């Protein structure tokens, strides 16, 4: 097998060389992923505490289907990170966060409690922000401030 035939045979498994997003689309994708991570992990504050939870913890209460849905949504976040050009090693860290979240969430009571405190989507957004060279959005007086 020559090198040309080897590389053409496995070309479909490699990342495309051209950027998948324009600059404006990259910004929109990042904003969309920030909102998704917030909705999944931090959307609601428990009154009288600083504990925040989101759809991940609430969907985890649905037996069987909830864990599959939350893992699929987290997988979407990882897919978009890949399309934004995140290296494979960083993608592997993100997959590890989601895998740990999914395995622990499968345990009936402990998993529901762990979903409140282990925020895999927020952790993955921090990893993505480090890769993109952005700081995490800041919260001032309970309102989100848009980062430039």
N, C-alpha and C positions, 0 to 999 in steps of 0.2 A: 504494500500500500504506500503510495507516494504521499509526501506531505501535503500536496495540493488536494488530493482526494480526502485525506484525513480531515483537513481543516474545513473543507466544504461539507463533509458528512456531518460534522458536529457544529456547524455554524449556527444552526437554529437554537443551540443551547447557550450561546454566548450573548452577552449584552450588546445591543446595538451601539454603534459608535456615535451616531448623531444624537443630539439631545432630544428627549421625548417631549419636553415642554418648552415653550417660549418663556421669556422672563415673566410676562404677565400671568401666564398659566401656572408657573412655579409659585408665584405669590398667591394666586387663588387656591392652588392645591394646599399650600401651607396653611392658609386661613381655614380651609375646610377641615384639615386634619386637626388643627388646634381646637376647633369647635367640637369635632367628633370626640376627641380625647376628653374634653371638658364634660360633654354630655354623658359619656360612659363612666367617668370616675368622680366628678366633682359638682354635678349639677345642683344638688340639694344639700343645704346645711341642716343638720339635726338641731332643732331649737334648743338653746341653752348650752350648747357645746361648740367646739371648733371642729367637730367631725363632719366631714362632707362625704356624700355618697352619690352614685349616679345610676345609670341604667344597668351597668354591669352587676351591681349588688342586687338591684330589684329583679332583673331577669334571672339571676341565679336562684331565685326562690321558686321558679317554675321548674318542676322536675323534668330531667331529660333534655328538653328542648332549650331551656334557658342557657345552659353552658355551651351548647353548640352555636347558638345565635351570637353570644358574646365573643366566642373564639373566632367566628367568621368575621365579625366587625373588626376585631383586632387584626385579623389577617388582611383585611382591606387596607388598614393603616400601614402594614408592612409592605404590601404590594405598591402602594403609592410612594412609600419611601424608596423602594427599589427604582421606581420610575423617575424619582428625583435624583437618582445617581448615587445613592448611598452604597458604599463598598460592601462586598459579601460578608466580611468579618463583622461589620456593624449590623448588617441584617441578621446574622447569626445571633448576636446579642439580643436583638429585638425578638427574634423567634424564641429564644430561651426565656425571656420575660413572659411571653404569652403562654408558652408551654407550662411553665411553673404555675401561672395563674390558672390555667385550665385543669391541671392535675389536682391542685389544692381545692379548686372549686367543685370538683367531683365528689368530695367528701361531704356528706349531707349537712351537718350543722357547722362544723369547723370551716368548711368552704364558704358558707354564707357570711360568717364573721370575717374571714380572711379577705373577702372581696371588698369589704369596707376599708381595709387598711393597706392591702397590696394593690396598688394602682398601676397595673402594667401599661396601660395606654399613656398615662402621664409620664412614666419612666421612658417609654419609647419616644414620646415627643421631646423629652429632654435630650435623648441621644440624637434624634433628628436635628434639633436646634443646634447642638454642638457641631454636627457635621456641616450644617448650612451656615455656621458662624453667626447665629442669631442668639439673642438672649431670650429667655422665656418671657411671655407677656406678663406685665406686672398688674397687680390689683390695687387700686387706690379707692378707698372708701366704698368697697364692695362692688365697684364697677370696673369692667375691663378697659384698659387703655390700649389702643391699637398701636402696635410697634411699626415703625417705618420700614 
